Amino acid sequence: MEMLVFANMVLTVLGLGGLVFWLRRQIGAMRGSIKALKDTVQAQDQTINAIGGLNRIALEMVKAVGPERWAKEVKEYKNIVDERANAAVEQAQRRFEAEAAGRQTRTAEVIKYLAGLSSAYLRLVVLALAYVPRGDRRVLIDRTSLPEDIKASLRQLGDELPEFPLGEGFGRISAGAATALAELLGSGGGKEGHGASSS
């Protein structure tokens, strides 16, 4: 029986020791939580004090400036900003319109130049077509990348043009070819060369 009492006493001492150890750990954890909460409350207190200070400064500024004066200055500033924005928009619009007008002028000049150039090329082709043997003209015309309506006109013209041998007919169209080349190269040229080709 003494053994039982001794075993009971050992278990009681161990149980109380375990309980004390567990309570000590719980109290330590609670102290850490309490310290963290205390630090959080202090930080929040500092934040609230800072916000209160800013509010007091803002109220003092409004009192010093006066609500009517403050509203008037804000309105004047808004008007200045609006005027600058409108001026910037108008300036950008004027610049865009000027650039668009310049592009239209350049486009018209390019179209005029290309129309003259294509006219000179076609005149040169027609003049040279007379030196191609009649049987080879259609094959030559079909190999080009010209639009089909121009090819049809050149085929019809090729069928109607007389055939000039290169040596003897060169003098007949040299003035017309010179005019066409001059127009092609942009150095001008006159109608007199074109008239010489029909003689």
Secondary structure, 3 states (H helix, E strand, C coil): CHHHHHHHHHHHHHHHHHHHHHHHHHHHHHHHHHHHHHHHHHHHHHHHHHHHHHHHHHHHHHHHHCHHHHHHHHHHHHHHHHHHHHHHHHHHHHHHHHHHHHHHHHHHHHHHHHHHHHHHHHHHHHHHHCCCCHHHHHHHHHCCCCCHHHHHHHHHHHHHCCCCCHHHHHHHHHHHHHHHHHHHHCCCCCCHHHHHHCC
